[in-house]
Amino acid sequence: MTALTQSRPVSIRPALRHDLTRTSGVGLGITMLWFSLLVLIPLAAVVVTATAGGWAEFWRTITNDQTASAIRLTVTAAAAVTAVNVVMGTTIAWVLVRDRFVGKQLLELVIDIPFALPTIVAGLVLLSLYGADSPLGLHLANTSWSVYLAFLFVTLPFVVRMVQPVLEELDADVEEAAASLGASRAVIFRRIVLPSLAPAIAAGAALSFARAVGEYGSLVLLSGNLPFESEVTSVRILGAIENDNRGGAAAIATLLLVISLLVIVVLDVLQRRVARRG
Amino acid sequence: MAETRRRPAGPLAYTLRILVTAYLLLLVAWPVALVVTHTFDNGLEALRAVFGDPDLVLALRLSAYAAVVATALNTVFGVAVSLLLVRNEFPGKRVLSALLDLPLSVSPIVVGLALMLVYGGRNGWFGPTLEGWGFRVIFSTPGIVMATAFVSLPLVIREVVPVLKEIGTDQEQAARSLGASGWQTFWRITLPSIKWAVVYGVVLTLARSLGEFGAVKVVSGNVLGETRTATLAVEEKYLNFDQQGAYAIAFLLASVSVLSILIVFVLRARSGRHHREVS
């Protein structure tokens, strides 16, 4: 259905390069100007500033011991958290769509909290349960574990919210047919449900990885930003900015931008695949 | 819609239910609840202190101002871009559509740095020229608004585009064939049908904008009573061992964000029911 409506304009006028009226042309011009001034030119400035000192300088900056250690921690934690999200996010989406119980609506709300909560507040919130006065006796503040914890919190909604709508649309008939033919639950999940969910899970994973890699606010109060221990990449960039080392800041920022761009490309490919299936 | 099968829940279903509830309780619900109880440790004293401190009131006002302006900008931009993306064909459309998601995956610190490199008054690309005209961006309110607008840019678009695709162009074409102008068609036909999507987008944008921290920290300069926003005040209070103050401002910010997701949640549940009745 969606595939049909999407392909319609293309199939009617395949040779046309654009169909803008004068009003929509002016609209496109103004919006592109604003988008360029706000997003594209500033991001280009980061890359230009990073490469101004040449490749050797760029490489020296990002392989600096302390920076490399921060990048390693960020990428490892982001990857591990994304893996947890793939499993837990899919499970949560499954429970929310297929199970019915009292209080389910409340869980729906709880999942969106990390998205809407200011990141600095997220840090404070986690500190109250996992900080020095932890009622659980878990003292994760100022350790590298706090980075994993903060990433888990801020990336919670991504996989859930990508998988949920796909799971809702999924036809239960096929699963019931498979069950009536004697397929076990595990087989049904692996052969029928999982393949349909895979693009959505991957898209959620990509978003969650990107979000984690760039995370800053939730870590400020929680991680203590100890070099070689709990310092993440964004904190290194901020440090460079505060020391007026714009080239250095831009170099590390460019590395993060490359990751963001890769994620965008992955998302674009996946969204096209989801649309074609839908 | 998935069939609502009322099969008795097996042990697996119970295990998953408990696992998911425990995970969400430990990761989100309990910590959030603790901040609420900490805020009211001394009754309303902490909140009263916030509203009694003129600098904090200024910080809250600045946050609200930046969020409202950024949301207004993003709403106009978002609706216009969504219409262009869904209703028109033009070269570079696919690239634009992908790039619009970029602000969601860029680190807030990188956002701040990027704006500083272009609009910084001392040695930005455009900054010195703009300051020559008497227009200061970085370390001033326009910079805070831009940083806020940057991070929440795609939220309206992500809500509006799917709805625009779904409603199709039949009604618009009918209106046009009956002699309605482009503006009339937009105000009378298109806008009413995407109304709720715009509302969700606005609420989400507002919540996201109000809570921006990293990008604002880089571009604001954090001048007390001038360019210090509410989120920056939370950090400052906490680091100065005023935990009560930090909790109180955090509570105010968290209430707004929880309220916004509640609004979207209730509206969605209502329109979802409506949708089902119609179809």
Interface residues (C-beta under 8 A of the other chain):
Chain A: T2 T5 Q6 P9 V10 R13 L16 R17 H18 D19 L20 T21 T23 S24 G27 L28 I30 T31 M32 W34 F35 L38 V39 L40 I41 P42 L43 A45 V46 T49 M88 T91 I92 W94 V95 V97 R98 D99 R100 F101 G103 L107 E108 L109 V110 I111 D112 I113 P114 F115 A116 L117 P118 T119 I120 V121 L124 V125 L126 S128 L129 Y130 P135 L152 F153 L156 L167 E168 E169 L170 A172 R185 L207 A210 R211 V213 G214 E215 Y216 G217 V220 L221 T233 S234 V235 I237 L238 I241 R246 A249 A250 A253 L256 L257 S260 L261 V263 I264 V265 L267 D268
Chain B: M1 A2 E3 T4 R5 A9 L12 A13 L16 R17 L19 V20 T21 Y23 L24 L26 L27 V28 A29 W30 P31 V32 L34 V35 H38 L73 F77 A80 V81 L83 L84 R87 N88 E89 F90 P91 R94 L96 S97 A98 L99 L100 D101 L102 P103 L104 S105 V106 S107 P108 I109 V110 V111 G112 L113 A114 L115 M116 L117 V118 Y119 G124 W125 M146 A149 F150 L153 K165 E166 G168 G182 L204 A207 R208 L210 G211 E212 F213 G214 K217 V218 T231 V234 E235 Y238 L239 A246 Y247 A250 L253 A254 S257 V258 S260 I261 L262 V264 F265
